Amino acid sequence: VQLQASGGGLVQAGGSLRLSCVASGRTFNRHAMGWFRQATGSEREFVAGISWTSGTTVYADNVKGRFTISRDNAKNAVYLEMTNLESEDTAVYYCAGDRTVGVAAPETLSSAQSYDYWGKGTLVTVSS
């Protein structure tokens, strides 16, 4: 199973980026997916999660209103639209997929322990 994240890069503060993550090796169309990030010297933190129907989305407080998670089950992909980026958003962003079918509880979507598959990450650098 591979989760390939892309779309990272260098952007000025206030700018936007769209991250994509395409899964291969298994389908995730009935499984939760999420985005996490890790800044240099910091622990990995939750960013956003989405249930398999897209009916439930959950966000970390520090990205709420600026980031939007979405998915396309036909493409086995999850996306993260990031707007009004801040220097504090600089990090490696990882997508993750859950092995369990039908997970939708917000507290589960936001927990790294809920996810069984992880991509290698894509670097987002926001210059101030």
Buried (B, 14 or more C-beta within 10 A) or exposed (E): EEBBBEBBEEBEBEBEBEBBBBBEEEEBBBBBBBBBBBBEEEEBBBBBBBBBEEEBBBBBEEBEEBBBBBBEBEEBBBBBBBBEBBEEBBBBBBBBBBBEEEBBBEEBBBBBEBBEBBBEBBEBBBEE
